[in-house]
Amino acid sequence: MQIKIPRIVVRLWDDFGVWGNTPVRRFGRYEMLRLDIAIAIGSIPCIAWSTVMTDPHWLGFVQGALLYVFICMIGLWFF
């Protein structure tokens, strides 16, 4: 089965990839990308939500942080 992807979607995805993979700063031989910053900022509301919604707040923080890291690792390995 072949599904045609519209050109506008492909172009927008390519533009997003170029934007996200632009280096912001270098630390020796490592570089920080715009996408890294977006992932870090996105973790704040996810971890805050799980912290607020659990009864022992520290446990919700730990679970939320580990779940966010786990989902990021899955995304990294699959794509």
C-alpha positions as CSV (number, residue, x, y, z in Angstrom):
1,M,0.0,0.0,0.0
2,Q,1.4,3.4,-1.0
3,I,0.2,6.6,0.6
4,K,1.1,9.8,-1.1
5,I,2.3,12.5,1.3
6,P,1.4,16.1,0.1
7,R,4.5,18.1,-0.9
8,I,3.6,20.9,1.5
9,V,3.8,18.4,4.4
10,V,7.2,17.2,3.2
11,R,8.5,20.7,2.7
12,L,7.3,21.8,6.2
13,W,8.9,18.7,7.8
14,D,12.2,19.4,6.0
15,D,12.1,23.1,7.1
16,F,11.4,22.0,10.7
17,G,14.4,19.6,10.6
18,V,16.6,22.4,9.3
19,W,15.3,24.8,12.0
20,G,15.6,22.2,14.9
21,N,19.1,21.0,14.0
22,T,20.6,24.5,14.0
23,P,23.4,24.7,16.6
24,V,22.9,27.4,19.3
25,R,26.1,27.0,21.2
26,R,29.2,24.8,21.3
27,F,30.7,23.2,24.4
28,G,34.0,21.8,23.3
29,R,33.2,19.2,20.7
30,Y,29.5,19.1,21.7
31,E,26.9,21.4,20.4
32,M,23.4,22.4,21.7
33,L,20.7,22.4,19.1
34,R,17.4,24.3,19.1
35,L,15.6,21.0,19.3
36,D,17.4,20.2,22.5
37,I,16.2,23.4,24.1
38,A,12.6,22.7,22.9
39,I,12.7,19.3,24.5
40,A,14.0,20.7,27.8
41,I,11.3,23.4,27.8
42,G,8.6,20.8,27.0
43,S,9.6,18.6,29.9
44,I,8.7,21.4,32.4
45,P,4.9,21.2,32.0
46,C,4.8,17.4,31.7
47,I,6.8,16.9,34.9
48,A,4.9,19.7,36.7
49,W,1.6,18.1,35.8
50,S,2.5,14.7,37.2
51,T,4.0,16.3,40.3
52,V,0.8,18.2,41.1
53,M,-1.6,15.3,40.3
54,T,0.0,12.7,42.7
55,D,-0.4,12.6,46.5
56,P,3.2,12.4,47.5
57,H,4.5,15.1,45.3
58,W,8.1,13.9,45.2
59,L,6.9,10.5,43.9
60,G,5.0,12.2,41.1
61,F,8.1,14.3,40.2
62,V,10.2,11.1,40.0
63,Q,7.6,9.2,37.9
64,G,7.0,12.2,35.6
65,A,10.7,12.8,35.0
66,L,11.4,9.1,34.3
67,L,8.4,8.8,32.0
68,Y,9.4,11.8,30.1
69,V,13.0,10.5,29.7
70,F,11.7,7.1,28.7
71,I,9.4,8.5,26.0
72,C,12.2,10.7,24.7
73,M,14.5,7.6,24.5
74,I,11.8,5.7,22.6
75,G,11.4,8.6,20.2
76,L,15.1,8.7,19.6
77,W,15.5,5.0,19.0
78,F,12.5,4.7,16.7
79,F,13.2,7.7,14.6
